[in-house]
Amino acid sequence: MIGSANGRRRFTLDTNILVYSINMSESAKHATAIAIVDRAVDADCVLTLQSISEFYYATTRKYLMAPSRAAELAEKWLALFPLAGVSTSAIRVALPNAVAGRASYWDALLVATAAEAGCSVILSEDMADGSLIGGVQIHNPFERGRGMTELTRQLLGL
């Protein structure tokens, strides 16, 4: 397990945060997501290869951006962030969590991969805010009508 740098909590971003950062139809979430992604580069944030891959799929499937632009942005994140890939052990952790109904398979795999990378928090709007899965806290970074939550600000060093 990788430790936190500078005593800060390590975290990761779920796909929905990456998608909101380019989706202008959700103006309040768009602005907050841009700030999160921009600041996360300098924080103790690890991106999972799964989230980057899902970003490409979601944005091109929903015609939010051209495939070439989505690939360009994915390449940029691959260069800017420390990365965590899926391992056999993460799959072995995700499967029983999905079978038990703790999360969908893909969410369980994201949690297991994040845990292996030393993340204690996943910023996600899609999973149950406040839940703890495999020692990883799920946190919705969007404060209704007020931008980002205090925990998100702390993670980003704001």
Secondary structure, DSSP 8 states (H G I E B T S, - for coil): ----GGG---EEE-HHHHHHTT-TTSHHHHHHHHHHHHHHTTTTB-EEHHHHHHHHHHHHHTTSS-HHHHHHHHHHHHHHS-EE---HHHHHHHHHHHHTTSS-HHHHHHHHHHHHTT-SEEE-SSS-TT-EETTEEEE--EETTTEE-HHHHHHTT-
